[in-house]
Amino acid sequence: MKILILGTGCAKCNALMMATEKAAQAIGLSYEIEKVTDLKQIMAFGVMTTPALVLDGKVKVSGKVPSVDELKTILQAVKL
């Protein structure tokens, strides 16, 4: 699974990256994670508030940092 974390490098963006990695590892997900900080690339996804989580090209979360448990649920739904 291709995971993108969209954000300018703020504390919330970093928190989303760490929580997403923790959730992915907890469910045994095979993934590749990348941080996107370029505003033009972020806006190309239609995201106006960061941080945002993109899974396989689709925005799943924007403007907040979900808990690890919430992220597990999101990742498992896409994994199926």
N, C-alpha and C positions, 0 to 999 in steps of 0.2 A: 504494500500500500504506500502511496506517495502522500506524505503529510507536509503541508506548508503552514508555517506560522507567519502571518502577515503583521508587521508592526515596525515602528521606527527604532526599536531598541529600548523602550521604556521598561520600567519594573514589571508592569502587568504583562508585557510581551514575553519577558524572560520567565515569568511565573507560568504562563500558558505553555511555553516550550517544555519546562521541567515537568509540569503536571501531565502533559500529553505523553512525554517519554515514559514517565512512571506508569501511566495507565496502559500504554501499549505493551510494555514489558510484563506487566501484571497479568495480561490476558494472553501472553505468548504470541503477539502479533509480529509478523514479518513486515518491517516497514523501513522507509527511507524518509528522513526528516530534513527539512530545509527551512532556513529563516529568510524571509523576503523583506527587505527594508526599503526598496525603491518605491517611492510614492506612485509613480506611473504604473508599475506592476500591480501595486495594491489596488489602485483605482480601477484597473482593468477587470478586477473581480467584482466591481460594483460595491466595494467595501468603503464606507465613509467613517466608521469608527473602529479603531483598533484596540486591543489585539483581535485578530481573526484566525480561525482555524479552517483550513481547506483540506478536504480529503478527496483524493483522486479527482481534483479539478472542481469540486463543488464546495461552496462556503457552507459550513455547518454551524459555526458560532462566530458572532461578531460583537465587539464592544464589551465583553466580559471574560472572566476567567472561571470556567466551570470547575467544580470539585473533581478530584481524581475519579470518584465513583461515577459522576455524571459523564466524564470523558470515557470511561470504560464502556458505558452504555452506548454512547455515540459511536465509538470505534467498533464495537461488536455489531451494531446495526449495519454498518457499512461493510464489515468483514463478510457478512452473510451474502 
